[in-house]
Amino acid sequence: MMIRKIALLVATVAVTLFAQAPKAPGAAAAPTAAGKPTHSALNKTDMEAYLRHLFVWPAPIAVTVSDAAKGPMPGYYEVKVRGTNGAQMQDETFFVSFDGQKIIRGVVYDVAQNPFKNENDKIKTAGRPGFGTVGAPVVIAEFSDFQCPYCRDEAKTIRENLLKSYPKDARVYFFDYPLEQIHPWAKPAAMAGRCVFKQNAGAFWDYHDYMFEHQADINAENLQSKVLEFAKGVKDLDGAQLQACMVSKETEQEVNASVAIGQSLGVNQTPTVFVNGRKLAGVTAWADMKFVIDYEIEYQKTAKNAGEDCGCDIKLPQFGGASTPAPGKLK
């Protein structure tokens, strides 16, 4: 039996600040009053100290705690927290009680909305390379790295199977997510891919296939020559123009923007794909991905709250008050 690793609900975990978390070094003690708690999650210093202990975040990791904002649940604020270590980061969303004594880590779902609405809202496909049917009920966002061998395997799986299985019902969009700290030529390759796309959008997928097929032969020193070698065999792709684009790094901000989208979605490994907002991290067997796609195709026949041209702003009736958009869990 195939094991499905798809969470239908993320349970919230309530934790109490009663445990007297240690103060951050050098921090002044919070004002106290007889019979009242001395720590509060609404105090950023207290919150940081508590979370450093919770996640085992030592001093080299920088922790940023946002101001408390209106939360999606009565009686709770929303607080965003980011841990940063060099190029790596982890984002978390917490809900803090008005008295500052309880925090909830998790996802709040609005039953009047698609549970993946927050993710779908962040996946901006305009200006992204795509293949498959425009307006399809299933959209697959693929976050990938040209130097990643697992991405090569996933890319081959998708390219060989998707259109054959879903000639009308699915569309794939490619998002660059180069892991610079371990893959030295991944970002330059991503930038070169954007140069190809800007000059000839249809040639991008030829570039995509070429880079993964020749991945083992490419390195930081020969990347440019390999890209120009590819360009020689492509109609309507000017090699000199492509080289100038690569040298000037004019597409770097486009790659950075793609990475920022991935970070906002909690992408922390490649490949990671989102099927109508549902996250599938790591290499996913085609049978498992197909299971999710088939489910979404059937579901969207009536729900019509994901995919392209989905009418995603349509809300289901909700008893007891107006609906609240569901915040996503960033991890």
NORSULPE-V14099 format. One record per helix or strand. SS is the DSSP state (a for helix, b for strand). FROM is the first residue (numbers start at 1). TO is the last residue. If there is no record, write none. Layout:
BEGIN
SS:FROM:TO
SS:FROM:TO
END
This chain:
BEGIN
b:13:16
a:17:19
a:44:55
b:62:65
b:69:70
b:76:85
b:88:97
b:102:105
a:117:122
b:130:132
b:138:144
a:149:165
b:170:176
a:186:199
a:201:213
a:215:217
a:223:232
a:239:248
a:252:264
b:272:275
b:278:281
a:286:300
END
